[in-house]
Amino acid sequence: PPPPPPPAAQATSSISPYEIPKGYTLKDLSPYFHKIRMGSVSAGSAYYYGTVSLYDSSYGSGSAPINVSGWLLQARQGSQIVPQAVDIYDPSGLTAESDIFMKGGDYLYIYTSQSAIGKNLRMNKCIGYLEYSNHFTPQLPINCPYVDRSELSGFTGQCQNYILSIGSCRLPNPNPPVPEYDYGCKAYLNNLNYKGCFTKYRSDADFLGHEIRAWSGSRFLDELHDKVVLFDRNHLVVDVYSY
């Protein structure tokens, strides 16, 4: 039997000639061509961070996750390597970054600002707690799980009112306005933080989100107009974006 075609040809054989970016040929295209797309590119300014977003367009297809770390975003005057990120951020803060695997529906945002904790992160149910102790740019999503009121029923009314007034992902006051003798309340408040939330919800099927955030700390895009090419590790074209 004849030998199978090379991976790039297998993946790109169904691509219409009209899809091939100007200046490139079919053999220049990655097996991941248009499976990972650039959703938006914004250079930002001296006063505002810029953003490049990538997304996996294979939502619902059941395809395998794609490792995008080490890919290259090449602009006219500069470039940016797609970095690694912490997939499951442990409360210890010691979790190492690893390659970013994108699956259907995932979005990766690369910001020109810097991470408040020096790490890139996949979002999760509890990640908003990190915002109030670190202050990220842009702000992390503030959508932590709601307090279950049935868990508060044994506490004093004063305690319940205070807990319900705190707000999503916010840390309690170190000296909360609750009765000294309400020990159950104080124990509950001691767990109203990232560690407590992580312990409680880590096993949920929807604990991890579809959004990954990375902070490059570098500006490589023209503020007015630029052409950005996304290359895979073999320097084959995945997507092209002009603005």
JOKABEL-V673403 format. One record per pair of residues at least 12 apart in sequence whose ideal C-beta (glycine too) atoms are under 8 Angstrom apart, sorted by the first residue. I is the first residue (numbers start at 1). J is the second residue. D is the distance in whole Angstrom. If there is no record, write none. Layout:
BEGIN
I,J,D ; I,J,D
END
This chain:
BEGIN
7,31,5 ; 8,27,7 ; 8,29,7 ; 8,30,7 ; 8,31,5 ; 8,236,6 ; 9,26,8 ; 10,31,7 ; 11,29,8 ; 11,30,8 ; 11,31,4 ; 11,32,7 ; 11,33,7 ; 12,26,6 ; 12,29,5 ; 12,31,7 ; 12,33,6 ; 15,29,7 ; 15,33,7 ; 15,34,8 ; 19,34,7 ; 21,229,8 ; 21,237,6 ; 21,240,4 ; 24,237,6 ; 28,236,6 ; 28,237,5 ; 29,236,6 ; 29,237,5 ; 30,231,7 ; 30,232,4 ; 30,234,7 ; 30,236,4 ; 30,237,6 ; 30,238,5 ; 31,232,8 ; 31,236,8 ; 32,66,6 ; 32,232,6 ; 32,238,5 ; 33,236,8 ; 33,237,6 ; 33,238,6 ; 33,239,7 ; 34,57,7 ; 34,238,8 ; 34,239,6 ; 35,56,7 ; 35,57,6 ; 35,58,6 ; 35,63,7 ; 35,66,7 ; 35,238,8 ; 36,54,6 ; 36,55,7 ; 36,56,6 ; 36,57,7 ; 36,66,6 ; 36,68,6 ; 36,102,7 ; 36,230,7 ; 36,238,5 ; 36,239,7 ; 37,54,7 ; 37,55,6 ; 37,57,5 ; 37,239,5 ; 38,52,7 ; 38,53,7 ; 38,54,6 ; 38,228,7 ; 38,230,6 ; 38,239,5 ; 38,240,8 ; 38,241,4 ; 39,53,4 ; 39,54,7 ; 39,55,5 ; 39,107,7 ; 40,52,8 ; 40,53,5 ; 41,53,8 ; 41,221,7 ; 41,226,7 ; 41,228,5 ; 41,241,5 ; 41,243,6 ; 43,219,7 ; 43,221,4 ; 43,222,6 ; 43,223,5 ; 43,224,8 ; 43,226,7 ; 44,112,5 ; 44,219,7 ; 44,221,8 ; 44,223,8 ; 45,223,6 ; 49,111,5 ; 49,112,5 ; 49,113,4 ; 49,137,6 ; 49,138,7 ; 50,111,7 ; 50,112,4 ; 50,219,6 ; 50,221,6 ; 51,109,6 ; 51,110,7 ; 51,111,6 ; 51,112,7 ; 52,73,6 ; 52,80,7 ; 52,109,8 ; 52,110,5 ; 52,221,8 ; 52,228,7 ; 53,107,6 ; 53,108,7 ; 53,109,5 ; 53,110,8 ; 54,68,7 ; 54,82,8 ; 54,102,7 ; 54,107,7 ; 54,108,4 ; 54,110,8 ; 54,230,7 ; 55,102,8 ; 55,105,8 ; 55,106,7 ; 55,107,5 ; 55,108,7 ; 56,102,4 ; 56,103,6 ; 56,104,5 ; 56,105,7 ; 56,106,5 ; 57,104,8 ; 58,103,8 ; 58,104,5 ; 59,104,4 ; 59,105,4 ; 60,104,6 ; 61,104,6 ; 62,104,8 ; 63,103,8 ; 63,104,7 ; 64,103,8 ; 65,101,4 ; 65,102,6 ; 65,103,4 ; 66,101,7 ; 66,102,5 ; 66,103,8 ; 67,99,5 ; 67,100,7 ; 67,101,5 ; 68,82,5 ; 68,99,8 ; 68,100,5 ; 68,101,8 ; 68,102,6 ; 68,108,7 ; 69,82,6 ; 69,83,6 ; 69,84,5 ; 69,99,4 ; 69,100,5 ; 70,82,7 ; 70,99,7 ; 70,233,5 ; 71,230,6 ; 71,231,6 ; 71,232,5 ; 71,233,6 ; 71,238,7 ; 72,230,7 ; 72,231,4 ; 72,235,7 ; 73,110,8 ; 73,220,8 ; 73,228,6 ; 73,229,8 ; 73,230,6 ; 74,228,7 ; 74,229,5 ; 74,230,8 ; 74,231,6 ; 75,220,5 ; 75,221,5 ; 75,222,7 ; 75,226,5 ; 75,227,7 ; 75,228,5 ; 76,222,6 ; 76,226,6 ; 76,227,6 ; 77,220,7 ; 77,222,6 ; 77,226,8 ; 78,218,8 ; 78,219,8 ; 78,220,3 ; 78,221,7 ; 79,220,6 ; 80,110,7 ; 80,216,5 ; 80,218,6 ; 80,220,5 ; 82,100,7 ; 82,108,7 ; 82,110,7 ; 82,214,8 ; 83,97,7 ; 83,100,8 ; 83,110,8 ; 83,120,6 ; 83,214,5 ; 83,216,7 ; 84,97,4 ; 84,98,6 ; 84,99,6 ; 84,100,6 ; 84,120,7 ; 85,97,6 ; 85,98,7 ; 85,100,5 ; 85,119,7 ; 85,120,4 ; 85,121,6 ; 85,122,6 ; 85,212,5 ; 85,213,8 ; 85,214,6 ; 86,98,7 ; 86,119,5 ; 86,120,7 ; 86,121,5 ; 86,122,7 ; 87,100,8 ; 87,101,8 ; 87,122,5 ; 87,208,7 ; 88,122,7 ; 88,124,7 ; 88,202,8 ; 88,208,7 ; 89,119,8 ; 89,121,6 ; 89,122,8 ; 89,124,7 ; 89,127,7 ; 89,130,8 ; 90,198,8 ; 91,194,6 ; 91,195,4 ; 91,198,5 ; 91,199,8 ; 93,117,7 ; 95,119,8 ; 97,119,6 ; 97,120,6 ; 100,120,8 ; 100,212,6 ; 100,214,8 ; 102,212,8 ; 105,210,5 ; 106,210,5 ; 106,211,8 ; 106,212,7 ; 107,210,6 ; 107,211,5 ; 107,212,7 ; 108,212,5 ; 108,213,8 ; 108,214,7 ; 109,211,7 ; 109,212,7 ; 109,213,5 ; 109,214,7 ; 110,214,5 ; 110,215,8 ; 110,216,6 ; 111,137,7 ; 111,138,7 ; 111,213,7 ; 111,214,7 ; 111,215,5 ; 111,216,7 ; 112,215,8 ; 112,216,6 ; 112,217,7 ; 112,218,6 ; 112,219,5 ; 112,221,8 ; 113,137,4 ; 113,138,8 ; 113,215,6 ; 113,217,7 ; 114,137,8 ; 114,215,5 ; 114,217,4 ; 115,136,7 ; 115,214,8 ; 115,215,4 ; 115,217,8 ; 116,130,8 ; 116,134,4 ; 116,135,6 ; 116,136,5 ; 116,137,7 ; 117,130,7 ; 117,134,6 ; 120,212,7 ; 120,213,6 ; 120,214,4 ; 120,215,6 ; 121,212,7 ; 121,213,6 ; 122,208,6 ; 122,209,7 ; 122,211,7 ; 122,212,5 ; 122,213,8 ; 123,140,7 ; 123,141,6 ; 123,208,8 ; 123,209,4 ; 123,210,8 ; 123,211,4 ; 123,212,7 ; 123,213,7 ; 124,198,8 ; 124,207,5 ; 124,208,5 ; 124,209,6 ; 125,143,8 ; 125,144,7 ; 125,145,6 ; 125,197,7 ; 125,201,5 ; 125,204,7 ; 125,206,7 ; 125,207,5 ; 125,209,8 ; 126,144,6 ; 126,145,8 ; 126,169,8 ; 126,194,6 ; 126,197,4 ; 126,198,5 ; 126,201,6 ; 127,140,6 ; 127,141,7 ; 127,194,8 ; 127,209,8 ; 128,140,5 ; 128,141,6 ; 128,142,4 ; 128,143,6 ; 128,144,5 ; 128,168,7 ; 128,169,3 ; 129,144,6 ; 129,169,5 ; 129,171,7 ; 129,193,6 ; 129,194,4 ; 129,197,6 ; 130,194,6 ; 131,169,6 ; 132,169,7 ; 132,170,6 ; 132,171,6 ; 133,171,7 ; 140,213,8 ; 141,209,8 ; 141,211,8 ; 142,168,5 ; 142,169,5 ; 143,168,6 ; 143,169,7 ; 144,168,5 ; 144,169,4 ; 144,197,6 ; 145,197,7 ; 145,200,8 ; 145,201,6 ; 146,168,7 ; 147,163,6 ; 147,164,7 ; 149,164,8 ; 151,188,7 ; 152,164,8 ; 152,188,7 ; 154,184,6 ; 155,178,8 ; 155,182,6 ; 155,184,6 ; 155,185,4 ; 155,188,7 ; 156,178,7 ; 156,179,5 ; 156,182,5 ; 156,185,7 ; 158,177,7 ; 158,178,6 ; 158,179,6 ; 158,182,8 ; 159,178,4 ; 159,179,7 ; 159,182,5 ; 159,185,4 ; 159,188,8 ; 162,176,6 ; 162,177,6 ; 162,178,6 ; 163,185,8 ; 163,188,7 ; 163,189,7 ; 163,192,7 ; 166,192,7 ; 171,192,7 ; 171,193,6 ; 172,189,5 ; 172,192,5 ; 176,189,6 ; 225,242,8 ; 225,243,6 ; 226,242,7 ; 226,243,6 ; 227,240,7 ; 227,241,7 ; 227,242,5 ; 228,240,7 ; 228,241,5 ; 228,242,8
END
